[in-house]
Amino acid sequence: MEGLLFMAAALAVAIVAGILYVVISEAAKFFAQVSFVEFVTETRWTPLFDDAHYGIAPLLTGTFMSTLVALAVAVPLGLLVAIYLSEFASPRMRETIKPTLELLAGVPTVVYGYFALLFVTPLLQRVIPGLPGFNLLSAGIVMGLMIIPYIASLSEDAMRAVPRSLREGSFAMGATRLETAFRVVFPAAISGIVGAIILGMSRAVGETMIVVIAGGQLPQIVTTPTEQGATVTAFIAQVALGDIAFGTLEYQSIFAAGLALLFFTLVFNFIAFALQRRFREAY
């Protein structure tokens, strides 16, 4: 049994190593023909045009803008839901709300994409005159709704792991349930909450269908979420439709874009690990 468990763990490491090998090897072929300096400094991304440019900045700005909008929606709502479920909801209410909330994670993302395009965007256009039909704001809002279950569920688990004695000590000092939740339980569970936020952010960074349908797929430097934009995953999906010949420079560009996204995702994860180790509490 111990050997089987070891093989299961080793398989996960091997799969990650295989993914890294494929991405890096194909990206190396791309950088053999395109300057890395151009890749990181050029502000135009048009690998499928006759006048090809290979600056990754437009895709990264679109990715980060949509992710920021998603986190602005999901983090406050997800944490408020987690605090309610952990500190205020009755057991019966918790058993009803939490499974229902987690059903949101099972909705196909293509459904979220058309919900953003056909329902959220028209609502936003009533509030923001001149908002284009394709924009990163509506895509980011719906992405935020999609990742709420990740943040809420994991944060609630982290809060419920806080020992009961800390709550009782806070009540003994005269604190209310609300004060205890925000000033005692929340800080004590901060390492788990940070992990939940990073997981939600990684899910938003890797989302494809919502931004493909509602974001516009226009590779440009994005400065506000009301603009159209393309993300790294949207470009990969566009090329992966099969119209580009295998082994061409255009085909290899998706691996270079994926490598850039993988790099930034790893950086964010390392920052999360550092924060977790810095603020982790042992009881």
N, C-alpha and C positions, 0 to 999 in steps of 0.2 A: 504493500500500500504506500509506503514511504517512497518507493521508486516511482510509482505511478504519479504521485503528487509532484515529485521532482520533474518528471517528464512533462507534466502539464505546465508547470512554471517555465521550464526550458523552452517549450513550444511557443509560449507567448513572446519570450525574448527572441527566438528565432524568427518569428513572423515580423517583429519590428525591424530586426536586422535585414530581413529580405526586402521590406519596404524601402528602407534607407538605401540599400544597394541599388535597387531599380531606379529610384529617383535620382540618386547622385550620379550613377553611371550614365543615364540619359541626359541629365543636365550638363555633365562634362562634355558630351558631344555638342551640345548647344553652345557652351562657352568656348569651345574650340573654334567656332566660327563668328561668334559675337563677343565683343569686348565686354569684360565684366564692368569696366568703368562706365561704358554706355548703358549697361543694364541698370546700374544704380543711380546714374545722374541724369539720363535722358528723361524728359517729361512727356514723351509721346509713346503710346503703345499701339502700334499698327502692324503686327507681324503678318496679317493676312492680306495686306494691301501691296500693290506694286511698289510703292514708296514705303518700304518697311522700316519701322523704328521699334526698338526693343527696350524702352524705358519702363520699368516695373512700377514707377511711382503712381500712375493713374489707378492701377488695380489695387495697390495697397491703400491709397487714400479712400477709395470706395469701400474696401473691406473694413477699414478701421472706422469710417463714418457710420456705416450700417451697424457695426458692432457696438459703437458708443450709444447710438439711439436705442438698440435692444437692451443694453445694460441699464440705461436710464429708466426704462420701463420695468424691467424684470427685477432689478435689485431692490428698490423700495417696496414694490408690491410683494415680491417673494419673501422678503424678510418680515414684512408685516403679517403675512399669512403664517409664516413659521412661528412668530411670537404668539399669535392667537392660538394656533394648534398646540403649542407647547405649554403655554401658561394660562390660557383662559377657557379653551374649549372643553366641554365635558367629554368623557370617553366615547359616548355614543355619537356626539357631534364629530369628534375626531375621526372615528371609524367611517363616517359618512363622507366628510369633506376630503380627506386625504386620498382615498382611492379615486374619487371623482376628479380631483385635481390632477392626479397622475394620468388620467385618461387623455389629457391634453397632449402628453408626450407621445401618445400613440396615433394621433391624427396624422395622416400623410402630409408631407410638407407641400405637395402640389396643391392640396386643398387650401392650406394657409396662403399660398401664393395667389390663388384666384380670389380668396377672401380679401387680401390686401389690395388687389387690383380693382375689384368690382364693388367692394363695400367700404373699405377704409379710405381709399384715395378719394372717392366722391365726397365723403364726409369732410375730409381735410380741405378739399377744394372750396367748400362753403366757408371755411374759416380762413383759409389762406388764398386769396384771389391770385390767379396766375400760376398756381401750382401745376406743373406738368402732369400729364397722365401717368408717366413713369417717373418715380422719384424714390430716393433712398429713405425718406421719412416714413412713408407708409410701410415699406418693406421692413425697416428697423423696428417699428412699433409692433408689427405682427410677429417678427422674430422674438421680440421681448416677451410677448404673450406665450410663445412656444416654449421658451426656456424657463418660465416661471416654475413649472413643476420640479425641475432640477434643483434650482436654488432653494425653493420652499421646502422640499422634502428632505434634502441633505442638511439644511440649516436647522430644521425642526429636530432631526435626529441628534445633531450636535448639542442643541439646547437641552433636550431631554436627558442627555448623558451627564449634565451638570448635577452634582450631588444635591440631594434634597436638603442637606444640612445648611448649604449656603442660602437657600431660600428661607429656611426657618430662622437663620440668624438675622437676615435682613428684616423679616417680619417682626422679630423680637426688638429690633432697633426702631420700630415704628414706621417702616417704609410700607408703601402701598404695593399692591400687586403690580401695577404699572411701573412704579419706580424700581421694584425688584427685577422686573423683566428687562428694563433698559439699562440699569446701572449695575446689576449683579450677574444675571444669567447671560445677557448678551456679551459682555466683556469676557466672561469665563469660557464661552464657546467660540471665541473669535477665530481660533485656528481652523475649526471645522467650517465656520461660515466663510472664511477666505477661500478654503478649498472648494466649497459649493459655488462661489462666485466665479472662480477660475474655470471650473468645469462648465458652467453655463456660458462663460465667455468663449471657451474653446468650441462649444457647440454652435454658438452664433458665428464664429469665424469660419467654421467649416460648412455652414449652410449654403445650399446651392439653389434649390428650386424657387424659394421665395424671392430672392434677388434676381433670378433669371426672369421670372414672370413680372414682377412689380418694379424692379429697379431700373430697367431701361437698357442695360448692357452697352452703355456708351462709355468707352474708356477715356476719361478725362480727369484732370485734377479736380477733386471735389473739395469745396470749402464750406458748403452748407448742406444739410441733409435734404433740403428742398430740391436739389438738383438731381438730374439723372446721373447714374454712375454704374460702373462695372466692377465686380469683385473678382478675386483670383479664381474662386470656384466657378463663377459664372463663365469666365473665359475658358476654363478647362472643359466645362460642359459644352460650350459652343464648338470647340475644336473636336471634342470626342463624338460628335454626331456622325462622323464617318466621311465627311466631305474632303478631309485633308489626307493626303497619301502618307502611309506609314513610313517612318524613317526620315522624313523631310525636316527642314529647319523649323517650319511652322509647327509640325508635330512635336518636335523636341522642345519647343518653347513652353509647352504646358508643363513639362517637368522642371524647367527653370523657374516658372512661376510657382509651381508646387513646392520646390525647394525653398524659395523665399518665404512662403507661408509657413512651411514646416519650421524654419529657423525662428521666426517670430513667435510661433506657438510654443516652441521649446523654451525660448527666453521667458515668456510669460509664466510657464510652468515652473521654471527654476526660481523666478521671483516669488511665486506662490509657496514653493517649498521653503524658501528662506524665511518668508513671513510666518509660516506655520511653525517652524522650528524656533523662531524668535519669540512668538507669543503663546506657544503651547503651554497649557497648564496641566500639571499632574496631580491627581487627587488620590 
